[in-house]
Amino acid sequence: MQVLNVVGIARYVVRDGGVLGSEIEFGTAMWFIYAGLCCFLVLFAGLMSGLTLGLMSLSLVDLEILQRSGSPTQQHQAAAISPVVQKQHQLLVTLLLFNAASMEALPIYLDKLFNQYVAIILSVTLVLGFGEVIPQAICTRYGLAVGANFIWLVRILMVLSYPISYPIGKVLDCLLGHSDALFRRAQLKALVSIHSQEAGKGGDLTHDEITIISGALDLTEKTAQEAMTPIDSTFSLDVNTKLDWEAMGKVLARGHSRVPVYSGSPKNIIGVLLVKTLLTVRPETEPPVSSVSIRKIPRVPADMPLYDILNEFQKGHSHMAAVVKAKNNAAKKLPLLLTDDKKSVQRKVTNPDSDLSAPLLPNRNEKEACVVDIEKMSEQGSTNNQIPNSSPYATDESEEREVVGIITLEDVFEELLQEEIVDETDEFIDVHKRIRVVAVAAASLLARAPSVRRLTSQKRIVPGAQNRQGQSVRKSSEDGDTSSKI
């Protein structure tokens, strides 16, 4: 731009091989008018240059962020600028058009005031300092505020230059398109990681915050198969298992609040047993599992996204679901088979005593939420004489697929947090890698072993009177002999 200005100046100051001097006498009214016009052109060109940098550097995403999370002043300024910035190319053509016009007009008036040397020096100095450097430096720092204060002028200029700027802007839109694309997930993760405290760039996000945000972004790409517990590693009960003291002890030792129930094969999950319902069971009577209320369990395909599973869990039907093999042509986003259809789905359960079926009803109360209530349904099924010995459940095509695992709300949370949630009853930290909780606890205990041994050795020698030290030694030696005998 500076080169063009110099060329323009030379074009007006050099004519027919001669050099023109100043044509207007200094101190006259016309001289001050021309001088004022030169100052106006420099300031106007600087304003156009600053607005070009300030407004064009604000993307629609930045303005949207400021409107939602900025201060009240920033929200007002962003709302005023946003409609104009949406017409990016028309705005760009308008600002550049008036900037170039003011730059080209400046040498004409300077030529009337000064000789050729002074005109060249003043033109380059004024254009470089007040027309480019200072305005762009200010608008780089305060582009939002400057743009909001002069947005009325920009609108007027866009109207004045509409016959030129609008067609050129449309052509640029067709050729280049719009640059208002949002961030992709990978870009968002990188942006968040830059703002972490560990990055050392002044961010205030902690490691846990970065981990959770990254986990939330990755959760949409993860499926039920990645978070589920394999069916071979799942603790479950047969529907005909007797709830004696041994079975009750196994259930309590596991510490689960829900236990899957199967019929025949562990891969044929028919429902889920709430452990709290066993409070009313008397183990000495050895009732079967089928005698207690078994809740219906949703079934999800293995390729179902975890966000969809989380949304279904939030509906309150169940916090556990059976994962079945996904069909090759099945859509990834499938609803849980536990739906709110008005028609109940009949399921049949094989029992040595009767042929029973229980409806899957949408209501959420305790009685209607049961898949199998053998004790209640036996009265209805007592009139049936034939007992089927085939599959225990008569299901539709989707439910006949093989169960490959169990997924719970805790599994989804673990993928979201990207950390294992271990409670006091867990046996494995990671079921897939078979990392036991006991092994981790033993490793930490082994690391503290020297301090434990020192503490134990200090407790063996009890300080006291001299006549009691011998008794202490004899007592410790007796304890050693006893332990060796054992």
Secondary structure, DSSP 8 states (H G I E B T S, - for coil): -HHHHHHHHHHHHEETTEE----S-TTSHHHHHHHHHHHHHHHHHHHHHHHHHHHHT--HHHHHHHHHHS-HHHHHHHHHHHHHHTSHHHHHHHHHHHHHHHHHHHHHHHHHHS-HHHHHHHHHHHHHIIIIIHHHHHHHHHHHHHHHHTHHHHHHHHHHTHHHHHHHHHHHHHHH--------HHHHHHHHHHTBTTTTSS--B-HHHHHHHHHHHHGGG-BHHHHSEEGGG---EETT-B--HHHHHHHHHHT-SEEEEESSSTTSEEEEEEGGGGGG--GGG--BGGGS-EE---EEETT-BHHHHHHHHTTTS-SEEEEE---TT--S----S----SS-EEEEEE-SS-EEEEEE-S--STTTTEEE-HHHHHHHHTT------S-S----TTTTS-EEEEEEHHHHHHHHHTS----TT-SEEETTTTEEHHHHHHHHHHHTHHHHHHHHHHHHS----HHHHHHHHHHHHHHHHHHHH-
